[in-house]
Amino acid sequence: MSSRPASTPVRLPRRGRPIENVKRAFHTRFGGDIIGAFRRLQDDGYIEIVTSAATHPYLPLLGRDSSIRAQIQTGIGSYIKHYGRHPHSFWLPECAYRPAYFTRDGVRVGLEQHLLEHDIRAFFTETHTITGGQPVGVATGEVVGPYGQIRRRYVVPNMHEFPKRDATTFQAYYVSDTSSGDAALSHSGVAVIGRNAQTGSGVAVIGRNAQTGQQVWSASTGYPGDFDYREFHKKAGTSGLKYWRVTGAKLDLAHKDYYHPEWAAYKVEQHAEHFAHLVSDQLREYQTKTGEPGLVMSSYDTELFGHWWYEGVLWLEKVLRHLASDPSVELQTTQEYLTANPPKHVLHIPESSWGAGGNHFTWNNTDNRWMWTPIHEAEIRLEGLVIRYPQPTDDERIVLNQIAREVLLLQSSDWPFLVTTGQARDYAIQRFNQHLERFTKLADSLDRKVPDRVLSEQYWELDKVFPDIDYRWFRARS
């Protein structure tokens, strides 16, 4: 990281009280409607909003395909309700992918087939999922934010050392041969996976770019760790405000220096410019080697910007301005890029995620494995209720729909994740048990032939999510 010359003029952040500015923007600029503001940006062609599963579940570990379909369908339904269109692309929660595999009853389809069933045209994966190499960035555990705290408590297995499901199943662990004609795939990061039986089309998979990912995700070599940026972990005892800068690597919090906004602003400009050059250099090198346009897809958790990395929002703005002014770079949505550059490769990709080790470990280890048994039992029980109540009364329908909501909430990947990282561990266990208890009480009321509508309506008031849900989305299919 470069030094900070005292004589260099800097552009200070906007004057005014930040909290009041945010409030003013919310009420005046956006009319109190953040979703509407994003919808207008998408309708005008500036951005593409990607959908995801309803409660961000860890899809590869769900026991029933009915749950996978219901999670996807509920997420898409919410998207259509708010944005007035069908989504083009899908964010697999935690970049967690599972291919097809054999079971005692036949073949369990890969996640891409569920996306194709819902007319999704693209999804995203971690770098190593596409290239077949070792995990990098988030998947190494050495990152900004909660992922980076996992290694302190565990020895994390590598994705290639992770055990198979069991002796009765077969995993489709194949990666394309990057030493032959598919070498360009490791740079462009785009391929087709799966086929729609009716149309013959597949869903595109786009891998995260490793180099740009490291520049932001890494706590030791990435931008957020710069000594002039604001320190996240040290807070004032009374106000909770943060007055200090990172100051030094692995420096005790007691020795942190005070934060200087003008120093941080200077570094933001440097890092934004460096990032923009990194993108253009990669694209130029790729086109020189292949004669074809390349793609750099950089994905990050939203909470990184402004939360873990206080200056991240300003950095993102400056990056977009730099890239927009670069004639060698074209900012495109996923749909725009795939329309102009249809994938030329068909690829089988391995089971993976962007969690520690590149596998399922973060969501399935000795501390949280107990959560999956009640999740799987609830899935099976809900499938049975769908069969038992093809034409429910009004009371039964209200109870069944609330049961479906509780199952979706029970399946959130946040609960096992927070147990693993140790952050809000007690809260995560409490929330998990609460949704399990609500599900059980409502299902028991149906078993007693006295559907508890009053209790269902009380539970609805607690979360008020997915008002248009239909419990029949959890119907089991062969």
N, C-alpha and C positions, 0 to 999 in steps of 0.2 A: 504494500500500500504506500502511496506517495506521501511525501512530507507536506506540511501545511505552511507555505510561505506567508509570513506576516504582512508583506506589502501587497499581496494579491487582493484586489477588490472582490467582494462577494455580494451575492444577491440574498438579502435576508428574507426569511419567511414572511408571509403577509402579516401586516400589523393588525392589532386588535386582539380581543379576547377569544381564544380558540373555541371555547364551549359556546359562547354567544354566537360566533360565526356559524357554527354547525347548526344551532337552533334556527338561526335566521334563514339559512339555506333550506332547511327542512320545511319550514312554513311558507317561505316566500318563493324560492326558486322552484321547489318541487311540489308545492301545494300539499304538503303532508302525505304525499304518495310516492314512496321510493320505488315500489314495483311499477307504478305507472310511468315513472321517469325512465326506468330501464326498458319498459315496453316501447316507449317512443323512440329510444335510441335504436332498438332492434328494428322497429317498423321503418325507420329512416335508413336502414342499411349500414349503420355504423358498427354494430356489434352482433354477435350471435350468442344467445343465451342457451347454455347446455342444461339439459334436465338430468335428474338422477333418481335413484330409488327413494321411496317415500321417507324413510327414517334413517337413511344412511346405514343400512345393515351390512354385515360382512357376508356377501352373497355366497362365496364358495363353501361356507360352513353351514348354511341353512340346510335342513334335512329334507325338505320337500320342495319340489319344483312349483307346487301351488303357491308357496310363500314367495318364491322368486318372481313369479308372474304377477302376484298381487302387489308386491313392492314396486315393480316396474309400472304396472298399470295405474296404481295410485299416484305415483310420481308424475307420470305423463298427464293424468287427469288434472292434477293441480296446475301443471304447466299450461295446459290448454285454457283452463279457467282464467288464469292471470294474464296470459300473453296472447290469447286469441288465435293460436296456430299450433300445429303439431310440431314437436321438436325434431330437429335433424340429427343431433348428436347426443350422446349419453355419457355421463361421468360414472364409471363403476366406482362405488365407494371404496376408498383406500387403494384405488387402482387394482383391486383384487379380482383376478381372473381365474376361472376354472374351466378346463377343456372337458370334452365328453369322456366318459369312462364306462367300463362294463360293470354291471351289478348282477346279482343272482337273477334278476327279472329282465335283464336285457341291457340296453345302453341308456345311460343318463346323459342327455344332451348337454353341450357346452353352453356357457352363458351367452355366446354370440347368437345361438338359435332363439333364445328368449327375446333378444333385441330385434332380430329379424322379424319375429312374430308380431312385434309392436311397431314395425316399420321404422326402426332406428337405423341410420345409415353409417354411423361411425362411433367409435369409442376410443378411449385412451389407456395406455399402459405405461409401466415403468420402462426405463431404458433397457435393462437386462432381459426383459421379457421378449423384446424384439431382436436384440443382437445375440442373445445366448451367452453373454459374458457375465462377469461378476457384478453383483449389486453395487451401485454407487449412490452418492447423495443421501437422500432420505433412508434408503434401504440399508445403508451402512450403520445407521444409528448415530453418526457424528454430525448432528444438524442443529439448526436453530429450533427452539420451541420444545414441546413435550416429547417428540420422538427422540431427541438427543439425551433424554434422561433415562432411557431404558437400560443402557449398558451398565449403568452403575449398580443395577440390581440383578442382572442376569448375564449368563454367557449365552449369547444369541447364536443359534445355529445358522449356517449358511443355507441358502435355498437348495444347493446341490446336495447338502447333507441331510435335508429334512426327510423324515420317513414317509413312505407311501401310505395311502389310506389304510389298507389292510390287505391280507393275502387273497381276499376274494375279489378284489377289484384290479382293474388295469388302467393305468394312467397314460394318456396320450402325450408323452414328453418328447416332442420333436421340435427342433428349430431348423429353419432353412439353412442351407449350406452357404455361409457368407464368404467362402473362399472361392466360389465360382461366380456364375452370372448374377447371383443375388447380393454381391458385395455392396452394391449401391444402396441396398435396403438398410444397412446399418447406419447410413448417413441420412437418407431421406425419411426413414422411419415410418413408411406407409406400406401397408399390404392389405390384402383381402382375406378374411377368414370366414368360413361357413358359407353355405349356399341356401338360398330360398328355393324350396322344391317347386314352386309354381313359376317364379320369374327367372330363376337361375342366377340372380344377383346375390352378392355377399355384402357383409358389413365391413367397412374399412377400420383397421386398427392403426392408431398413430402413437408412436413411442415418444416419450419425453426426451428432449435433447439433454445429454449429460453435461456438456460444458457449461451451458447457460444455467442449468440447474444448480451445479456446484457453486457458481458465483453468488447465488442468493441463499441456498439452503445451508451451506457449510458454516458452522459456528466459528471455525478456526481460520479458514481461508476466504470465506465469503464476505460480502460487503457488510452485513449486519454486525459483524464482530469488530468493525473499525473502532479504534480507541476514542474517536471523537463523537461517536453516536451515543444516544442516551442509554444509560444502563437500565435494563428492565427490572432487575431483581431487587434493587435498593429503593426503599420508599421512606418518606418522612413518617415518623411515628404517629403524629396527630392527624395530618391532612391526607396522608397516603400518596402525596404527590412525589414525583421523581425529579430530583435536582442534580443528578450526577451523570457522568459519562462513563463509558466502558473503561477508559483510562489505561488498562493494560491487560494482557492475557493472564487469566487465572489469578488475578489480583484479588485479595480479600476485600469484601465489601466495605470494610472499615477504612480502607485506604483509597477509595474512589475520589477522583477530583470532581469539581463542579462542572456542570454541563454548560457549554458555550454554543448557543444556537448558530452563530455566524461560522464557527468552525464546522459544525455539522452540515450547514448549507453548502459550504465549499466542497465537502466530501460527496454530498449528494450529486452535485454537478459532475464531479470527476467520475464517479461510479456509473452514472447514467451514460455518459459518453463512452466509457470503457465497454459497457455492456452492448451498446449499439454497434460499436466497432467489432466486437466479438461475433455478433450475429452476421453482419455484412461480410466479414472475413470468411466465416464458415460457408456461407452461401456462394461466395465467389470461388472458393476452393473446390466446392462440390461441382459447380457448373463447369469449371475448367477441366475437371477429371472426367465428367460424364457427358457433358454437352446438354444436360437437362437441368431445369430449375429444381432447386432443393427446397427443403422445408425445415424450419426450426420451430419446434413446438415446446414452449416453456410453461410448465404448470406449477402452481404454488397454492398452498392453503391461503384463503383470504385473510384469516386471522394473523398471518405473518405480517401483513402490511398495516402499520399503525398500532399494532398490539405488541408482538414480540420485537418488531423492528419499527420503532416510532417514526423514523424518517421514510419508511417504505412507501407510503402513499405519494409523497412528493417525488421520490425516486421514480416510481412507476409513471407519473405524469411526464417527467423529463425524458424517460426512455421512449415513450410513445411519440413525443415531439421530435426527438432525434431521428427515430426510425422513419417517421412520416416525411421528414425532410431529406432523407437519403434516397436518391434516384435508383440505387441498386437494390433497394429493399421494397417489397410490396406487402403491406399489412392486409391480411385476408382472413375471413372467417373460414371455419372448417368446410362449410358447404361450398363457398366460393372456390377454395383450393381444390377440393375433390372433383368439382364440376369441370374445372380447367385441366386437372391432372389426375385422371382416373388411375387407381393403383394398377400396377403391372404384375405384381407378384401375388401368389397364393401361399399362405403361410400357416403352419401349425405352430401355436405358441404354448409355452409351458404354464403350469399352475404357478401363480406368483402374485406379489403385491408390492407396494412401496413401503411396507412396514419393515422393521428391523430384520435383517437377514434376507429380505426379499421374499419371504414366505408368509405363512399364517401365524407365526409365532406370537406376535404382539397380541393377537386376539384368541389364541388357544395355547395356554401354557399352564403350569402347575397352579398358578394363582387364580385363573379365571375359567379353567376347563369345566368346572362344576356348573357354569351357566348354560352350557349347551344342552345338557340333558333336559331341563325343564322347557327350553325353547323347542326342542324337537318333539317333546311330548305335547306341548301346546299346539304345534303345527298339526299333528295327527288328530288331536281331539277336535280342532276346528274343522278339518276336512270331514270328520264324522258328523258334525253339526250341520254342515252344508247339505249333506245327504239326507239327514233326518228332517230338515225343514225346507222342502222345495217351495212351499207356498205358506209362508208364516203369517200369523196374525200381526196386527200393528204392534202389539206389545212384544211379540217374539222378534219381529224385524228390528225394532229399536235395540233390543238386548243383543241380538246377533251382530248388528253393525258396530255396537260399542265393543263387543268381544273382538271383532276384527281390528279395531283401532288399538286395543290393548296389546294384541299380538304384534302389530307393526311396531309399537313403541317398545315392547319387550325385546325386539330383535335389533334395536339400535346398536351399532358398533361402538358407540361412545362408552357404554357400560364396561365391557371387557377391556377397552383401551385405557380407561382411567384407572382401572384396577392394576393393569400392568405398569403404567407410568408412576403410580403412586399419587397422582394428582387427584384430589377430590375422590379418593378411593371409597370412603364411607358413603359419600353422596351417591356414587354410581351404584353401589350395592343396594342402597336404600331404594333408589328409583327402580332398579331391576326388580326387586322383591315387591314393590308396590304394584307395578303393572302385572306381575305374575299373580298377586293376590286378587287384584280386580278381575282379571281373566277368570280365575278359578271360581270366585263367588258368583259371577254372572253365568258361567257355564253350569255350575251346580244348580242354580235356580231353574235353568231349562231342564236339567235332568229330573228335578222334582216336579216338573210340569207347572211351575208357578214363576214364569219369567218376571224378573224384578226390574220393571220399567223405571221405577223411581230411582233405584240405585244406579241404573244406566245413565239416567239424565243427570244425576249428581256427578258421576265420573266424566260425563261429557263437559260439564262446566269447568272441570279442573284443567283440561288441556285444549279443548275446542279445536281439534285438528281433523282434517279430511271430512268435511260435512257431507260430501257426496259419495262416501264409500259404500260399497255393496259387498256384503260378506260372501256372496257367491263367487267373488273373484278368487277365493281360496278353494275353489272346487278342484278336486284331484282329477288328473287326466293321465291316461297311460302314455 
